[in-house]
Amino acid sequence: MGREQWKKILVGSAGNMVEWFDWFVYASFATYFAGAFFPDGNPTAQLMNTAGIFAVGFFVRPVGGWLLGRVGDRKGRKAALTLTVTLMSASAVLIAIAPTYGVAGYGGAVVLLIARLLQGLSVGGEYAASATYLTEASDPSRRGFASSFQYVSMTAGQIVGLGLQIVLQRTLSDDALHSWGWRIPFVIGALGAAIIFYLRRNMLETDVYEESADDAGADRKGTLTALWAHRREAFLVMALTMGGTVAYYTYTTYLTKYLSNSAGLSKQTATLVSFCALIVFACIQPLAGRLSDRIGRRPLLITFAVGSTFLTVPIMTMLKHAGSFWPALGLALLALVVVTGYTSINACVKAELFPTGIRALGVALPYAIANALFGGTAEYVALWFKDAGVESGFYWYVAGCAAVSLIVYLTMRETRDIDLNRVDVAAPEAERRTAEAV
């Protein structure tokens, strides 16, 4: 890849990192601020309340996917990416200044809810805009490699958040963290978002999008009518996302809570396990992405689904009884290596399914719906099973979601060699194939 392509990928990834830092620090610091917004009581109940608000952010993601996906298709990938980081910055500021239950009663929880709604709108568009941008900006023979940086940057955002949490845990007392220290990452997130806003204002648009700007059918770009013409691909995005998003959020955002709330590890040890595991996870994404450029996307997706279907229950069961840092780290790494088959390439697979004029919305809306139903609720479902006294039920739930996606991976077509310069935003798949054959 040339220097200009690397610049596009790096700028897009840096913005994605800050977006997901703000998104994930809510989850990683929830154990500290859960009691600040809700009255004293059962710690698991407080976590369920904050997890519920976390899930709300996912439920508004389809709206963000629709609005910002439309912007991405009609105004450009750059415009959508700039708008997403603006919304994320505003949400981080709101959380940083939200009043506690002792000061404003449930008023603080309302502010927290509004902030999560803004985050949901932002991330609902960020994923698709970033996936589309990184895929279009890369060399056709390296799309898997380039798009893998989406999860590198997403994971880097979480690593920075966890790293900051480790530093704060070692420099502030537990009382200080519960009292005011948890606000620090949200202040940092707001400042980081402001920097990325400047970078994205000066980023370059992708050649694929610019070449389609004057094509016929421009009035249908980013419309629900055009998306309906590609409903088969849209449903495919939802189905192939189902297992991957549940597994990803289980072993990333929920892992720290699981290790401290169920496995009995200290918060510091649980955080360190997640931190170390995610560093390795981020490093192997480009390797898997490059592998997909050589052997195709389906083999990696199938490997993930088989592994997640049959290994989730034993891995989660052993994690609960890990007892110390090293066994927990080894099991977490095993789980994340399996998940890499999905995370490293799912962005480009989804982008490759759609023509240029409907690509951003085509990825954004069905992906956001799948995340609202499965990814955003994963933590809450896990805590619900735990509160009901049947925590192992969640393990089977994750495995079942992966099994559904496995069926999809086995029956879907390979996408590696699909031409991204397709511009017809209205013709259904069958009609396009007929036209191509003629």
Beta strands, then each sheet from edge to edge (+ up, - down):
end
